[in-house]
Amino acid sequence: MDIHVERSQQGLIGIIKVPGDKSISHRAVMFGALAEGTTEVTGFLKGEDCLGTIRCMRQLGVEIVEENDKIIVNGKGISGLQEPAAILDVGNSGTTIRLLAGILASLPHAFVLVGDESIAKRPMARVTGPLKMMNAFIDGREFGQYTPLFIRGGNLRGIHYVSPVASAQVKSAILLAGLGAEGVTTVTEPAKSRDHTERMLRAFGVEVNEDDLTVSVAGGQVLKATKVDVPGDISSAAFPLVAGAIVPDSEITLENVGINPTRTGILDVLTAMGADIQITEEATASGEPTASIKVRTSELKGTTISGDLIPRLIDEIPAIAVLATQAHGTTIIKDAQELKVKETNRIDVMVTQLKLLGADIEATEDGMKIVGPVPLKGGVVQSFGDHRIGMSLALCGLIADDTVTIKDAEAINVSYPGFFEHLEQLKQG
Ligand code: S3P
């Protein structure tokens, strides 16, 4: 589906609530399925990826009921999961396949996991490698480096895994396998990745030990059902935040957004670039900090983004690239090789598509370099089926001198159903 985005004739004004956090929504359904008892989830993201997690958990025999604004998960404990009669299809979702691989690795059944064309290109060895070290039998294309994956789990033993990448999906997969393993399972990361698994496991009554970059769980712990209130996704909030910063005369308030410190790199970068950001209404929901975030248009300057900041904003880099086209000076993004193995190669795709719209942007080995401010022009650009690329390019349309047409824009439903309706609402003021 093509979507046409026109330049905004006036400032973007309004108050919106972005959809629920994708990472937390996946975990709420998975952990609810592993728990004993009934878990109630509010604020769940009804986007393609998380609906895929529900489908997979149902295939494992878990009863999940979707009510209007609630998801009810009737968990039967980890060992209550059943061997599915068909393959498990995760669609476009890296979080589903990697976390599920960890869960299934501890079960004495056979599972086949597949996904779409994008998933088929994404590295799975980062989870299958450590899960094999824990004694799971895993095979697949190129010996389990790529989908389809075959898993026959059971009889796991705890390991201490020192991960070469700061990845919450890797950390979570190993910890979830660890819950069904003998002894203690420990993961050490090179930099802190998002810690939703640790926080939510605690909310489900699991003891999780943390020491700086090292996290451990002891096997055999039972998850107890709870209520999960999912806050708005800061990765989705990033798009209206960038829009408010670059469209002249804007003032946008985003209510109830998750501001977990492992995710707030985008706020640090906006502030460093001179954006006018205000945080109010701070609260806590299900162990996760939340707040309202207000942005007003301001003069922006370039910055350098690197090191430990990268995992705290990895999903926001496509939106930050658009922001940087409107900032005075040079923005350098480095240490971000992980962008190459997301839903698309986000370095290549952002550079080629933003160039089509007139941006001054170059790819580097581990990121990109952007010089601004540059007036953007209209054109036809491709999301390549990547939701965050689609939304980033839509932001360009708000300030370009002519229509920006985004190909395959339906991918945006993966994480932000209602995105274009929100843009329209903000344009109307
Ligand atoms: C996620 C972790 C991140 C992130 C992805 C969601 C998660 O991936 O990019 O969108 O929910 O754990 P990595 O773990 O590969 O960094």
Residues whose N, C-alpha, C, O or C-beta is under 5 A from the ligand:
A	BS01	S3P	S23 T95 A166 S167 A168 Q169 V170 D315
